Amino acid sequence: MKGNLIETIQAGASKIQQNKWMGTIAGSMASLMAILMTGAIASLINGLPLGGWYTGFLAASGLGPLLSAVVSICNLTAVFMGLAIGYGMAKQHGDNPFQGALLTLLCFFLLTPIDTIEGTAYLKTSWLGAQGIFSAMLTAIAATFLFHQVVKRGWKIKMPEVVPEFVSKPFEAMIPVFITVIPFIILRAIFQVTTFGNFHQFIYSMVATPLLGLGNSFPAHLIALLVACILWWLGIHGTLVVFTVMSGILSIPALANLEAFNAGQPLPYFLSMMTFFLAIQFMGGPGCLFGLYIDMVLFAKSERYKALGKVAFAPGMFNIIEPVVYGYPIVLNPLMAVPFIATPLIAYTILYILMRIGIVGVPVIMLQVMTIPGPIAGFLLGGGLSLGFFLIIACAISVVIYFPFFKASDAMALKEEREAAAQEAAAVS
């Protein structure tokens, strides 16, 4: 039954991935691996939990601020994503890919608000990073499509043949670019007079508004966890969205539990910010990706996933998931959507049941370092040894859940590699 389900999902996923647009988007995301790994390594070095002497050394040497700057720059993922997808989509349409990348960046910035502090204008980096990724994707698809439609109809300034190409090409692009940016200028003007203020905020609010109605019940936590994972799968920083909206709801029981814990009194709540954070951070990040890292390192047959496993394992153990989310990719991958969404929901349900019947302790301590590996963090959250052992077992469960889906992906990649090698050998001979 399980094999048939995976085969069915794999067949559907293969058809979707064979779609030119989906393949281009996935390939464009994977091309950002070097940038994501640079940010992940800098973040890992900067956040190593080695105590006060280490943080003091980073601050005194100036290395800490430097690493933070590297992380902040590499976290401008919406900009990099827009450029990469714009380049790939334009190339797919048969247009100048560099023109597509620049046009995407222009249109994305046209949708981005400009704030002013003491007379100095600036772009908020929040919209240029994880919160703006989905907007960047939509912008890249729409801008390159519109540009292609105009070019296809031959609406351009035609220069005499004697004019050098490096002069004529920019003039030929003027009319297509101008027509393409008009809708984005109009969108900017429309959203400026709405309560949203800008297009990015509109996309964010459409996701965040329904979450505001959730409480602190177990179904509410599952829904919030589901939304976070789906957003990550779509390429949006789901953790940031959900925590921004739900922090006011989840922090109240977390603070009440911490106060009771310090006073030696029974905890008033089973669920709080800390139980939610446990599932979305300390099991390998959103999607509980710990299992996927282990599967890649131990069982990969394809060169693609052998290499990815080697470079993503260390950051992944410290809950840095971007290299795998965008490099595997998990984003828009129908096959991996199943374990990525199901694993945290299953783990959280088991955690809730075990806390309710008193087998596992409730986490109460708010750790300041988010890069502590999950199994270690489990022993530091105030839930006792039982919580630590639960996290170890949960990570083992994630290895099992991800395994068949990973093997299906690995088999597809291995087949592609063998076909490419055969074609190369045939071409040489």
C-alpha positions in Angstrom: 0.0 0.0 0.0 2.8 2.4 1.0 4.8 1.6 -2.2 1.7 2.1 -4.4 1.1 5.5 -2.7 4.7 6.7 -3.3 4.6 5.4 -6.9 1.4 7.3 -7.5 2.8 10.5 -5.9 6.1 10.0 -7.8 4.3 9.7 -11.1 2.3 12.9 -10.5 5.4 14.7 -9.3 7.4 13.6 -12.4 4.7 15.0 -14.6 4.7 18.3 -12.7 8.5 18.5 -12.7 8.5 17.9 -16.4 6.5 21.1 -16.8 8.9 23.6 -18.3 7.9 26.4 -15.9 8.2 24.2 -12.8 11.5 22.7 -13.9 12.9 26.2 -14.6 11.8 27.4 -11.1 13.2 24.4 -9.4 16.5 24.7 -11.3 16.7 28.4 -10.6 16.3 27.8 -6.9 19.0 25.1 -6.9 21.4 27.5 -8.6 21.4 29.6 -5.3 23.1 26.8 -3.4 26.4 28.6 -3.1 24.8 31.8 -1.7 22.7 29.8 0.7 25.6 27.8 1.9 27.7 30.9 2.4 25.0 32.4 4.7 24.5 29.0 6.4 28.2 28.6 7.3 28.5 32.2 8.5 25.3 31.8 10.6 26.6 28.5 12.0 30.0 30.0 13.0 28.4 33.1 14.5 25.9 31.0 16.5 28.0 28.2 17.9 26.9 27.6 21.5 30.4 27.7 23.0 29.7 30.0 25.9 30.5 33.6 26.8 34.1 33.4 26.0 33.3 32.6 22.3 30.7 35.4 21.9 33.1 37.8 23.6 35.9 36.8 21.2 33.6 37.3 18.2 32.6 40.8 19.5 36.1 41.9 20.5 37.7 40.7 17.2 35.0 42.2 15.0 34.4 38.8 13.5 30.9 38.7 15.0 29.6 41.8 13.2 31.3 40.8 10.0 29.6 37.4 10.1 26.3 39.0 10.9 26.7 41.2 7.8 27.5 38.2 5.6 24.4 36.5 6.9 22.2 39.6 6.4 23.4 39.9 2.8 23.0 36.2 2.0 19.5 36.4 3.5 18.4 38.8 0.7 16.9 35.6 -0.8 14.0 37.3 -2.6 16.4 39.4 -4.7 18.6 36.4 -5.6 15.6 34.3 -6.2 13.9 36.9 -8.4 17.1 37.3 -10.5 17.6 33.5 -10.9 14.0 32.7 -11.8 13.8 35.8 -14.1 17.0 34.6 -15.9 15.7 31.0 -16.2 12.2 32.0 -17.3 13.5 34.4 -20.0 15.8 31.7 -21.2 12.9 29.2 -21.3 10.9 31.7 -23.4 13.9 32.1 -25.8 14.5 35.7 -24.8 17.7 37.3 -23.5 18.1 35.7 -20.0 20.2 38.6 -18.6 17.4 41.0 -19.7 14.9 38.8 -18.0 16.8 38.9 -14.7 17.2 42.7 -14.8 13.6 43.2 -15.7 12.4 41.0 -12.9 14.6 42.9 -10.4 13.1 46.2 -11.7 9.5 45.0 -11.4 10.2 43.5 -8.0 11.6 46.8 -6.7 8.6 48.7 -8.2 6.4 46.6 -5.9 8.6 47.2 -2.9 7.8 50.2 -0.6 10.4 52.9 0.1 10.5 54.1 3.7 12.1 57.3 4.9 13.9 58.0 8.2 15.1 61.5 8.8 15.0 62.3 5.1 16.9 59.2 4.1 15.0 56.8 1.8 15.6 53.0 2.1 14.2 49.7 1.1 13.2 47.4 4.0 15.3 44.3 3.9 12.4 42.2 5.3 10.7 42.4 1.9 14.0 41.6 0.2 14.5 38.5 2.2 12.4 35.5 3.1 9.1 37.5 3.4 9.4 38.6 -0.2 10.3 35.3 -1.8 6.8 34.4 -3.0 6.3 37.9 -4.4 9.7 37.6 -6.2 8.6 34.3 -7.7 5.3 35.8 -9.0 7.1 38.8 -10.3 9.6 36.8 -12.2 7.0 34.6 -13.8 4.7 37.5 -14.7 7.4 40.0 -15.9 9.2 37.5 -18.2 5.9 36.3 -19.6 4.7 39.8 -20.4 8.1 40.7 -21.9 8.0 37.6 -24.1 4.5 38.4 -25.4 5.6 41.9 -26.4 8.8 40.7 -28.1 6.9 38.0 -29.9 4.7 40.5 -31.5 7.7 42.5 -32.7 6.9 45.7 -30.8 10.4 47.2 -30.7 12.5 50.0 -32.1 14.2 48.7 -35.2 17.6 50.1 -35.8 19.5 50.1 -39.2 21.6 47.0 -39.8 24.7 49.1 -39.8 24.2 50.0 -36.1 26.4 47.7 -33.9 24.5 45.1 -31.9 25.6 46.4 -28.5 23.9 49.7 -29.4 20.8 48.3 -31.2 19.9 45.6 -28.6 19.2 48.1 -25.7 17.0 50.2 -28.0 15.1 47.1 -29.1 14.3 46.3 -25.5 13.0 49.7 -24.6 9.4 49.3 -25.8 9.0 45.7 -24.4 10.5 46.8 -21.0 8.3 49.9 -20.8 5.1 48.0 -21.6 6.1 45.2 -19.1 6.7 47.6 -16.2 3.4 49.5 -16.6 1.2 46.9 -14.9 3.7 46.8 -11.9 3.6 50.6 -11.6 -0.2 50.4 -11.6 -0.1 47.7 -8.9 2.2 49.8 -6.8 -0.2 52.8 -7.1 -3.2 50.6 -6.3 -1.8 49.1 -3.1 -0.4 52.4 -1.9 -3.9 53.6 -1.4 -5.1 50.4 0.3 -4.8 49.4 4.0 -2.0 47.0 2.9 0.3 49.7 1.7 2.1 47.5 -0.7 1.9 44.3 -2.7 4.2 42.3 -0.5 2.2 43.2 2.6 -1.0 42.1 0.7 0.5 38.6 0.1 1.7 38.4 3.7 -1.7 39.5 5.1 -3.6 37.0 3.0 -1.6 34.3 4.9 -1.4 35.9 8.3 -5.0 37.1 8.8 -6.6 33.6 9.1 -4.0 32.7 11.7 -5.1 35.5 14.0 -8.4 33.7 14.8 -6.5 30.7 16.2 -6.2 30.1 19.9 -3.9 27.9 22.0 -5.7 24.7 21.5 -4.1 21.5 20.0 -6.1 21.9 16.7 -4.9 25.5 16.5 -1.3 24.4 17.0 -1.7 21.8 14.3 -3.2 24.3 11.9 -0.4 26.8 12.5 2.2 24.1 12.0 0.5 23.0 8.8 0.4 26.6 7.5 4.1 27.1 8.3 5.1 24.0 6.5 3.0 24.7 3.4 4.4 28.2 3.3 7.9 26.8 3.4 7.0 24.4 0.6 5.8 27.4 -1.4 9.1 29.2 -0.9 7.9 31.5 1.9 9.6 31.7 5.3 6.6 30.0 7.1 8.3 30.1 10.5 8.6 33.9 10.4 5.0 34.4 9.2 3.5 32.1 11.8 5.5 33.3 14.7 4.9 37.0 13.8 1.2 36.4 13.9 1.0 33.8 16.7 3.6 35.1 19.1 1.0 37.1 21.1 -1.2 34.0 21.5 1.6 31.5 22.2 3.8 33.6 24.4 1.2 34.1 27.2 1.0 30.4 28.1 4.8 30.1 27.7 5.4 32.9 30.2 2.8 31.4 32.6 4.5 28.0 32.4 8.0 29.5 33.0 6.7 31.4 36.0 5.1 28.2 37.5 8.3 26.2 36.7 10.5 28.7 38.6 8.1 28.7 41.5 8.0 24.9 41.7 4.3 24.8 40.9 2.4 22.6 38.4 2.4 23.9 34.9 -0.9 25.4 33.8 -0.5 24.7 30.1 0.6 21.7 28.0 0.9 23.8 24.9 2.8 27.1 24.4 5.3 28.9 22.3 8.0 26.4 23.5 6.1 23.2 22.4 5.4 24.8 19.0 9.0 25.9 18.7 10.2 22.5 19.6 8.5 21.0 16.6 9.4 23.7 14.1 13.0 24.3 15.1 14.6 21.5 17.2 13.8 18.5 15.0 15.9 19.7 12.0 13.8 22.9 11.4 10.4 23.1 9.7 9.5 19.8 8.1 11.6 17.9 10.8 14.4 17.5 8.1 16.7 15.7 10.5 15.6 12.4 8.9 16.3 13.6 5.4 19.8 14.6 6.2 20.5 11.2 7.7 18.9 9.5 4.7 21.1 11.4 2.2 24.3 10.8 4.1 23.7 7.0 4.6 21.6 5.9 1.6 22.2 8.2 -1.4 23.2 6.4 -4.6 23.1 9.4 -7.0 26.0 11.8 -7.1 23.5 14.7 -6.7 22.3 13.7 -3.3 25.6 12.3 -2.2 27.0 15.8 -2.7 24.0 17.6 -1.2 24.1 15.4 1.8 27.8 16.2 2.5 27.3 20.0 2.2 23.9 20.3 3.9 24.4 17.8 6.8 26.4 20.1 9.2 24.2 23.2 8.8 21.1 20.9 9.0 22.2 19.5 12.3 22.2 23.1 13.6 18.6 23.7 12.2 19.7 25.7 9.2 17.4 24.4 6.5 17.7 26.8 3.5 20.4 24.8 1.6 18.1 21.7 1.5 14.8 23.6 1.1 16.0 25.4 -2.0 18.8 23.1 -3.1 17.1 19.7 -2.9 14.7 21.4 -3.6 11.8 20.9 -1.2 10.1 24.0 -2.5 7.4 23.1 -5.1 8.5 19.5 -5.0 5.2 17.5 -5.0 6.9 14.2 -3.9 8.7 15.8 -0.9 5.6 17.8 0.2 4.2 14.7 1.8 6.9 13.9 4.4 7.8 17.6 4.8 4.3 18.5 5.9 3.3 15.2 7.5 6.4 14.5 9.7 6.0 17.6 12.0 2.3 17.0 12.3 2.9 13.3 13.3 5.7 14.2 15.7 3.7 17.0 17.3 0.6 14.7 17.8 2.8 12.1 19.5 4.4 14.8 21.7 1.0 16.1 22.8 -0.3 12.7 23.6 2.8 11.8 25.6 2.7 15.1 27.5 -1.0 14.7 28.3 -0.5 11.2 29.8 2.6 12.3 31.7 5.3 10.3 29.9 7.1 13.3 28.5 7.8 16.5 30.3 6.6 19.9 29.0 9.2 22.3 27.6 9.3 25.6 29.5 12.8 27.2 29.1 13.2 29.7 26.3 16.6 29.0 24.8 18.3 32.1 23.3 20.5 30.0 20.9 18.3 28.6 18.1 21.2 26.6 16.4 21.5 24.0 19.2 21.0 20.5 17.6 17.5 19.2 18.4 18.4 16.1 20.4 20.7 18.2 22.6 18.2 21.0 23.0 15.6 18.5 24.2 17.6 18.0 27.4 17.9 21.8 28.0 14.3 22.9 27.7 13.1 22.1 31.2 11.1 19.0 30.3 13.5 16.6 31.9 15.3 13.6 30.4 12.0 12.3 28.9 11.8 15.3 26.6 15.4 14.8 25.4 14.8 11.1 24.7 11.6 12.0 22.9 13.4 14.3 20.6 15.9 11.5 19.8 13.1 9.1 19.0 11.2 11.8 17.0 14.4 12.3 14.9 14.6 8.6 14.3 11.0 8.5 13.3 11.7 11.3 10.7 14.4 9.1 9.2 11.9 6.4 8.6 9.2 8.7 7.3 11.5 10.4 4.8 13.3 7.3 3.6 10.8 6.0 0.9 10.3 9.5 -0.5 14.0 10.1 -0.5 14.7 6.8 -2.2 12.2 7.7 -4.9 13.9 11.0 -5.5 17.3 9.4 -5.4 16.3 6.8 -8.0 15.0 9.5 -10.3 18.2 11.4 -10.0 20.4 8.3 -10.5 18.4 7.5 -13.7 18.9 11.0 -15.0 22.7 10.8 -14.3 23.0 7.5 -16.0 21.1 8.7 -19.1 23.2 11.9 -19.2 26.4 9.8 -18.9 25.2 7.5 -21.7 24.4 10.4 -24.0 27.8 11.9 -23.3 29.6 8.6 -24.1 27.6 8.3 -27.3 28.5 11.8 -28.3 32.2 11.2 -27.7 32.2 8.0 -29.7 
